[in-house]
């Protein structure tokens, strides 16, 4: 190993020691410089005893130098490399320069360097995953783009984190942003389905025909089609009820001939027509109503009112033909006697007036 570099590293990375420990390390250092590895080993054993058998970085550094120097009788580059890696291998604070020096000093192969970088990149990625840091993972992908497998893992994790964030918020905007940002993510299909559900729920909240029709236009093959069609029918029915107009009800019946509201529409039309007949209050209208609805809640009242209005109309007209028609139409009416009496009077008046006419 380059002895000057070793000294510099020693001074930079090791903490302060007691004076006794420092003297031992200085003696071991001099022994290594003088190629007296046996003495260096003895000093290191003494240091270990003074240090309560704790193999700290200072001890590891000196031991690695004993194993790493080709001039040493204990030369073992593999052992030296492993010791040095135990000192310098801090996965999230990887120093490529130190690693290169160590690898070169102990004749480590390129595969080992590559493996070290892969381990370091994996540690960095795991740290960002544990932190749930979207920014950290995005930076990782940019920084370690050459590590294909790790980048793929990072992208998968990033997609899942971003999708879960959108899913938790359950907002259309976040799903839309996710799809735009990660169009190839595995979760895109689920994001589209979530957006479809949110738009359906929005249409339900607004509850207008226009919003429902827009939803069907956006999602013609939606699983909510049947429900949307029912909502549209319900909104149109509510419109009919609010307007309470015969034509609206008839139009609704034409569009929805088998609707659950069919009976209600028929009842509403009948009530509106009965109201109109009552407002006009003429026998012809009552007669029409009874023809349209022969068995109805208003049948008895319609028959009574048709009779009464017809009798009033006959009396107002005061014509023989009108009284005779009334008697034929209502033979059981309590007004038949009055009608017949008036018929006789009118006939008598007619006979009395005949000579004068000649």
PyMOL commands that set and color helices and strands:
alter all, ss='L'
color gray80, all
select helices_A, chain A and resi 3-13+19-33+37-50+57-68+77-88+91-93+96-105+110-131+134-143+148-169+172-181+188-206+209-218+225-243+246-255+262-280+283-292+299-317+320-329+336-357
alter helices_A, ss='H'
color red, helices_A
deselect
rebuild
show_as cartoon
